[in-house]
Amino acid sequence: MNEIQVFPGEDALSRAIAALPKDDEPITLRLAPGVYREKIVLQRPHTTLEGSGAGESIITWDDGAKEVLPDGMNRGTFRTATLLVDAPHVTLRRLTVENAAAPRQQVGQAIALYADGDFFTCEECTLRSHQDTLFTAPLPPKELQKNGFIGPKQFAPRTPQRHTYRRCRIEGDVDFIFGGAAAWFEDCDIVSVDAGYATAASTPEGQEYGYVFKHCRFLGENVPPASCYLGRPWRDYAKTVLLDCTIGAHIRPEGWHDWDKPPFHECGYYAEYPAPAHERATFAHVLTAEEAAQFTYEDFMESL
């Protein structure tokens, strides 16, 4: 496998990506310790970005959705990403991707990582923002508001895809893990930094898997008890399942919100195993041991 060393500097990572060969040979870009203040687009498959550790190699930018651009339009959510991955078979490892735009009430949504590609893998990374930290593509089929999806993939096909996140730390407050991918999270810290919603899946109709969290820890940092939800459905067919997860005191007893979408009660699916300490919302499910055992990574990877 080819490896290329990258050191911090003006547009250093962007220039390294632009210089990569236009083929499908696996390549690893190794990021030396430091801060890479760049807005990155990676469209080459079979590419790995590997840092020196999540606390050492940091990719950061600070675009917010409420920013007014020269044409008079707001930037919008999907043009805020610090890192856009737009290719299959991409891996991120041992680095931080951050959108430093703040405070949320002034800047609006601010994506750190926009992940769009089948067989995407993210290991030992920190993903950090406030609202909409991690977008797991694809977008839903239709906008609810005009220009709601304006951005690089607004008119792209809504391609089903599988994402894997292991041993990551994902920080945010409102809907900070959202999108339509089949996404498997294992041994991750899901950290709420303000009151809000940890997830907002938009699982496409008929897709077997939405979000699965296995052996993850839902944590709160400087947030009041019972001030956050595990999730709410961005679209009616949202699916989110928690398996053997640790749930902090910041999560409200009812656990889940329906986003005032009555159809979700019949179309969507929220579930946990084992039974939580509190009685959850009436539309949520508690899995039996046999039902929980059916959620395997091997089946997940073969599901699309």
DANORLIN-V706955 format. One record per run of one state. SS is the DSSP state (A for helix, B for strand, O for the rest). FROM is the first residue (numbers start at 0). LEN is the number of residues. Records with the same first field share a line. If there is no record, write none. Layout:
SS->FROM-LEN, FROM-LEN
This chain:
O->0-1, 6-5, 18-8, 31-2, 37-2, 42-4, 50-6, 61-6, 68-5, 74-2, 79-3, 86-3, 93-2, 99-4, 107-5, 116-3, 123-2, 128-5, 136-25, 166-2, 179-2, 186-2, 201-9, 214-2, 220-7, 232-6, 243-2, 247-3, 251-4, 257-6, 267-1, 273-11, 286-2, 293-3, 301-3
B->1-5, 26-5, 33-4, 39-3, 46-4, 56-5, 67-1, 73-1, 82-4, 89-4, 95-4, 112-4, 119-4, 125-3, 133-3, 161-5, 168-11, 181-5, 188-13, 210-4, 216-4, 227-5, 238-5, 245-2, 250-1, 255-2, 268-5, 284-2
A->11-7, 76-3, 103-4, 263-4, 288-5, 296-5
